[in-house]
Amino acid sequence: MDVPATGGPFGSSGAHLDPQRFELDGSLRTLRAKWRSASLASGWRFPSDWALPEVDAVCAAVVKDGSAELALSGLGRARAAAGAGLSETLNDLAALHAVLAQADSPDGFVIPDVDATPARLLRLTALGWADVATDQLANTEVTDPLTGLPTAAYLRTRLSEVYRLALREGRQASEEHLLLVIAMDFSATAGWSRLTGMILVAEAVRAVFDGGESVATLGPSVAAALVPRDGRIASRGVLLRRALHERLSVDAQLREVGQPRISVVRLPAQHDAACDLLVSLGRA
């Protein structure tokens, strides 16, 4: 919540806001920032995909009620859906517990320890994670419900077709196709704005790659297009950047996320390596 340079907190109409609400919002932001710092310091590998709406739900539950058991179960599910492993998810939980348990640390530095985290919290988070991970194994969705784009599973199948055709024709898959990857940094964006951002990204991707190219979402803040090497990749990149700017600039929070990272990635020699590449790109 923005405040003027002088005076107390105000809403957009100039009316005074509830001081307790203002203090609550500040506590939420402080807890979120400390948790993120502790998690990154303890080994969270991909900073851009740490922030999720479920993170804010956990912070709100801790600040308002002092208990976040239900919210942690939701966070576990969200982490699994975003591609985070169980060990990484539980280390992130340990970082939150360390921030809360070591609040009086003089330098603000905390040491997360999974073994010191209450077993009930570990169990709830792990069960939430396992629910989604097991469901993904049994019933892989072809379309991402948020963006409407095909999932990475679809793109892996499409790449399999590309590699098989290249093998039959005695050439490399990279001779005919490239991956164009769009990565957003929503780490500083809280709440549902990041979800809105990915919906707008998907809309821009579909608008630019409307000629039969294979497009997909690879992670919570990454989308990609499998495009032919036809000499048009540079112009498509320019069109995509323009389309993204037009859509993301309509939201005040999304204007703050900075420029999307658009990169052209060469396909590796083998399909298995390409599948590993998709996993890595999805958490960049």
C-alpha positions as CSV (number, residue, x, y, z in Angstrom):
1,M,0.0,0.0,0.0
2,D,1.4,3.4,-1.0
3,V,1.6,6.2,1.4
4,P,2.4,9.9,0.8
5,A,5.8,11.4,1.7
6,T,4.4,13.1,4.7
7,G,1.5,12.5,7.1
8,G,-0.3,9.2,7.9
9,P,-1.5,6.5,5.6
10,F,-4.1,7.5,3.1
11,G,-6.3,5.7,0.6
12,S,-6.6,6.9,-3.0
13,S,-9.5,9.2,-2.1
14,G,-7.4,10.9,0.7
15,A,-9.5,9.3,3.5
16,H,-7.6,7.9,6.5
17,L,-7.2,4.2,6.5
18,D,-7.5,2.0,9.6
19,P,-4.1,2.2,11.4
20,Q,-4.4,-1.4,12.4
21,R,-4.9,-2.5,8.8
22,F,-1.9,-0.4,7.7
23,E,0.2,-2.0,10.5
24,L,-1.0,-5.5,9.4
25,D,0.1,-4.9,5.8
26,G,3.5,-3.8,6.9
27,S,3.9,-6.9,9.1
28,L,2.9,-9.1,6.1
29,R,5.5,-7.5,3.8
30,T,8.2,-7.7,6.5
31,L,7.6,-11.4,7.2
32,R,7.4,-12.2,3.5
33,A,10.7,-10.4,2.8
34,K,12.5,-12.1,5.7
35,W,11.2,-15.5,4.7
36,R,12.3,-15.1,1.1
37,S,15.8,-14.0,2.2
38,A,16.1,-17.0,4.5
39,S,14.9,-19.4,1.9
40,L,17.2,-18.1,-0.8
41,A,20.2,-18.1,1.6
42,S,19.4,-21.7,2.5
43,G,19.5,-22.9,-1.1
44,W,16.3,-22.0,-3.0
45,R,17.6,-22.4,-6.5
46,F,15.3,-20.2,-8.6
47,P,14.5,-16.8,-7.0
48,S,12.0,-15.8,-9.6
49,D,9.6,-18.7,-8.8
50,W,9.7,-18.4,-5.0
51,A,6.8,-15.9,-4.7
52,L,3.3,-17.5,-5.1
53,P,-0.1,-16.3,-3.9
54,E,0.0,-19.2,-1.4
55,V,3.1,-17.6,0.1
56,D,1.0,-14.5,0.9
57,A,-1.7,-16.7,2.3
58,V,0.7,-18.3,4.7
59,C,2.1,-14.9,5.8
60,A,-1.5,-13.6,6.4
61,A,-2.4,-16.7,8.4
62,V,0.7,-16.3,10.6
63,V,0.3,-12.6,11.2
64,K,-3.5,-12.7,11.8
65,D,-4.0,-16.0,13.6
66,G,-0.5,-17.2,14.6
67,S,-1.3,-20.6,12.9
68,A,-0.8,-21.4,9.2
69,E,-1.6,-25.2,9.1
70,L,-4.2,-25.0,6.4
71,A,-2.3,-22.4,4.4
72,L,0.9,-24.5,4.5
73,S,-1.0,-27.5,3.0
74,G,-2.0,-25.2,0.1
75,L,1.6,-24.0,-0.2
76,G,2.8,-27.6,-0.5
77,R,0.4,-28.2,-3.3
78,A,1.4,-25.0,-5.1
79,R,5.1,-25.8,-4.8
80,A,4.5,-29.2,-6.4
81,A,2.4,-27.7,-9.2
82,A,5.2,-25.2,-9.9
83,G,7.8,-28.0,-10.1
84,A,9.6,-27.6,-6.8
85,G,10.9,-30.9,-5.3
86,L,9.9,-32.1,-1.9
87,S,13.3,-31.5,-0.3
88,E,13.3,-27.9,-1.6
89,T,9.7,-27.3,-0.4
90,L,10.5,-28.5,3.1
91,N,13.7,-26.4,3.3
92,D,11.6,-23.4,2.4
93,L,9.2,-24.3,5.2
94,A,12.3,-24.6,7.5
95,A,13.3,-21.1,6.5
96,L,9.9,-19.8,7.5
97,H,10.1,-21.6,10.9
98,A,13.6,-20.2,11.5
99,V,12.4,-16.7,10.8
100,L,9.6,-17.0,13.3
101,A,11.6,-19.0,15.9
102,Q,14.7,-16.8,15.7
103,A,12.9,-13.4,15.5
104,D,15.2,-11.9,18.1
105,S,18.4,-12.7,16.1
106,P,20.5,-9.5,16.5
107,D,21.7,-9.4,12.9
108,G,18.6,-10.8,11.3
109,F,20.5,-13.9,10.1
110,V,18.7,-17.2,10.8
111,I,19.7,-20.8,10.2
112,P,17.0,-23.0,8.8
113,D,16.9,-26.6,10.0
114,V,14.3,-29.0,8.7
115,D,14.9,-31.3,11.7
116,A,14.0,-28.5,14.0
117,T,10.7,-27.8,12.2
118,P,7.6,-29.1,14.0
119,A,6.7,-32.5,12.6
120,R,3.0,-31.6,12.1
121,L,3.9,-28.7,9.8
122,L,6.3,-30.9,7.9
123,R,3.6,-33.5,7.5
124,L,0.9,-31.1,6.3
125,T,3.2,-29.5,3.8
126,A,4.6,-32.8,2.5
127,L,1.1,-34.3,2.2
128,G,-0.1,-31.2,0.2
129,W,3.0,-31.6,-2.0
130,A,2.4,-35.3,-2.5
131,D,-1.2,-34.9,-3.4
132,V,-0.3,-32.8,-6.5
133,A,2.8,-34.8,-7.4
134,T,1.0,-38.1,-7.3
135,D,-1.9,-36.6,-9.3
136,Q,0.5,-35.3,-11.9
137,L,2.0,-38.8,-12.4
138,A,-1.5,-40.4,-12.8
139,N,-3.2,-37.7,-14.8
140,T,-0.9,-35.3,-16.6
141,E,-2.9,-32.3,-17.9
142,V,-2.4,-31.2,-21.5
143,T,-3.6,-27.6,-20.9
144,D,-2.6,-25.3,-18.1
145,P,-5.8,-24.2,-16.4
146,L,-4.6,-20.7,-15.6
147,T,-3.2,-19.5,-18.9
148,G,-4.9,-21.9,-21.3
149,L,-1.6,-22.7,-22.9
150,P,-0.5,-26.3,-23.4
151,T,1.7,-27.6,-20.6
152,A,5.4,-28.7,-20.7
153,A,4.1,-32.3,-21.1
154,Y,2.6,-31.4,-24.5
155,L,5.8,-29.6,-25.6
156,R,7.8,-32.7,-24.7
157,T,5.5,-34.8,-26.9
158,R,5.8,-32.2,-29.7
159,L,9.6,-32.3,-29.4
160,S,9.6,-36.1,-29.6
161,E,7.9,-35.8,-33.0
162,V,10.4,-33.2,-34.1
163,Y,13.4,-35.3,-33.1
164,R,12.0,-38.4,-34.7
165,L,11.5,-36.6,-38.0
166,A,15.0,-35.2,-37.8
167,L,16.4,-38.7,-37.2
168,R,14.6,-40.1,-40.1
169,E,15.8,-37.4,-42.4
170,G,19.4,-37.7,-41.2
171,R,19.7,-34.2,-39.6
172,Q,19.7,-32.5,-36.2
173,A,16.5,-31.1,-34.8
174,S,18.3,-27.9,-34.0
175,E,18.7,-27.3,-37.8
176,E,15.0,-26.7,-38.2
177,H,13.7,-25.5,-34.9
178,L,14.5,-23.2,-32.0
179,L,13.0,-22.5,-28.6
180,L,11.9,-18.9,-27.9
181,V,11.6,-18.5,-24.1
182,I,9.8,-15.8,-22.2
183,A,10.7,-15.5,-18.5
184,M,9.1,-13.0,-16.1
185,D,10.4,-12.0,-12.8
186,F,7.5,-11.7,-10.4
187,S,9.5,-12.0,-7.2
188,A,8.6,-8.5,-6.1
189,T,4.9,-8.9,-7.0
190,A,2.6,-10.1,-4.3
191,G,-0.9,-11.6,-4.4
192,W,-2.8,-12.3,-7.5
193,S,-1.0,-9.8,-9.8
194,R,1.5,-12.5,-10.7
195,L,-1.3,-14.8,-11.9
196,T,-2.8,-11.9,-13.9
197,G,0.7,-11.3,-15.4
198,M,1.0,-14.9,-16.7
199,I,-2.5,-14.7,-18.2
200,L,-1.4,-11.6,-20.1
201,V,1.8,-13.2,-21.1
202,A,-0.1,-16.2,-22.5
203,E,-2.4,-13.8,-24.4
204,A,0.6,-12.1,-26.0
205,V,2.3,-15.4,-26.9
206,R,-0.9,-16.6,-28.6
207,A,-1.3,-13.3,-30.5
208,V,2.3,-13.4,-31.9
209,F,2.6,-17.1,-32.6
210,D,-0.6,-17.7,-34.3
211,G,0.6,-19.7,-37.4
212,G,0.8,-23.2,-36.0
213,E,3.9,-22.9,-33.8
214,S,3.9,-25.0,-30.6
215,V,3.5,-22.8,-27.5
216,A,3.4,-23.9,-23.9
217,T,3.8,-22.8,-20.3
218,L,7.0,-24.3,-18.7
219,G,6.6,-22.9,-15.2
220,P,4.8,-20.4,-13.0
221,S,6.6,-17.5,-14.7
222,V,7.9,-19.0,-18.0
223,A,6.4,-19.7,-21.4
224,A,8.0,-20.9,-24.6
225,A,7.4,-21.4,-28.3
226,L,8.9,-24.0,-30.6
227,V,9.5,-22.0,-33.7
228,P,11.0,-22.9,-37.2
229,R,14.3,-21.4,-38.2
230,D,12.9,-19.4,-41.0
231,G,14.7,-16.1,-40.6
232,R,11.8,-14.5,-38.8
233,I,12.8,-15.1,-35.2
234,A,14.2,-11.6,-34.6
235,S,11.1,-9.9,-35.9
236,R,8.9,-12.2,-33.9
237,G,10.9,-11.3,-30.8
238,V,10.3,-7.6,-31.4
239,L,6.6,-8.2,-31.9
240,L,6.4,-10.3,-28.8
241,R,8.2,-7.7,-26.6
242,R,5.8,-5.0,-27.9
243,A,2.7,-7.2,-27.2
244,L,4.0,-7.9,-23.7
245,H,4.6,-4.2,-23.0
246,E,1.1,-3.2,-24.2
247,R,-0.6,-5.8,-22.0
248,L,1.5,-5.6,-18.8
249,S,1.6,-1.8,-18.7
250,V,-2.2,-1.7,-17.9
251,D,-1.5,-2.8,-14.3
252,A,0.4,-0.6,-11.9
253,Q,2.1,-3.6,-10.1
254,L,3.0,-5.4,-13.3
255,R,4.6,-2.2,-14.7
256,E,7.1,-2.6,-11.8
257,V,8.3,-6.1,-12.8
258,G,10.7,-4.8,-15.4
259,Q,11.3,-6.1,-18.9
260,P,10.5,-9.8,-19.6
261,R,13.6,-11.9,-20.5
262,I,13.1,-13.1,-24.1
263,S,15.8,-15.5,-25.2
264,V,16.4,-17.9,-28.1
265,V,17.6,-21.3,-27.0
266,R,19.2,-23.9,-29.3
267,L,17.9,-27.4,-29.1
268,P,20.3,-30.1,-27.8
269,A,21.3,-33.1,-29.9
270,Q,19.0,-35.6,-28.1
271,H,15.3,-35.6,-27.1
272,D,16.1,-36.6,-23.5
273,A,18.4,-33.7,-23.1
274,A,15.7,-31.4,-24.6
275,C,13.2,-32.6,-21.9
276,D,15.8,-31.9,-19.2
277,L,16.2,-28.4,-20.8
278,L,12.5,-27.7,-20.5
279,V,12.6,-28.5,-16.8
280,S,15.6,-26.2,-16.3
281,L,14.0,-23.4,-18.3
282,G,10.7,-23.7,-16.4
283,R,12.4,-22.7,-13.2
284,A,14.7,-20.1,-14.5
